[in-house]
Every structure is written in structure tokens, then in C-alpha cells.
């Protein structure tokens, strides 16, 4: 079974239960905004695939996508990284693919 198809995902120190909207890092709860939750879910569901900024904006702000400032996505990514990454300036999970968008990557455990 695909571990990403379920509502529960755990990778490294992170554990997400999208069904219950509960998120943990090192066993401690992380509080995510609705936008951050949507962003995280889309990225995790597409692990390893590059998602363009347009795709992400469209999926996260589907109803009001026409009115979303490009910067809103940058801010959401930055906030999410600050909450889940050990070193947000050198992200392990949410990688920027220059000129394209973002990708969720999972470091292979040795």
C-alpha cells in the first residue's frame, strides 16, 4: 500500500494525521493554519513531484485563485518550513525547484 494515500503519514521526526488535522514534530504538536495544512497535504500527496507555483496556488486557493498575490504562496511555504524543518534555510523536506516550484522530498533512511 502507498503510505501517502492514507490520512496518516510519518517521515523522520514528523507525523501528520490529515484526517484529524493533527501534526507533530518530535512528538510535539505543530499548529498549522488552514493554508499551511492544504499546502502540506498537496506536497506530501505528490512526494517527489515538482508542483508549479500556479498548481499550488490553484489547489490551495481554488475559489479565490485569481485574486491571490504570488507572494502568498512564498509566505505560506516559508511559514510551513519554519514549523517543520530543522533548518528552514536549508530545507530537508520542502525543496524549492528554481524557476519551477516546490517539491516534497523524503531523505532515504540509511
Beta strands, then each sheet from edge to edge (+ up, - down):
strand 1: 8-11
strand 2: 14-17
strand 3: 22-25
strand 4: 28-30
strand 5: 50-52
strand 6: 94-97
strand 7: 101-104
sheet 1: 1+ 2- 3+ 4-
sheet 2: 5+ 7- 6+
end
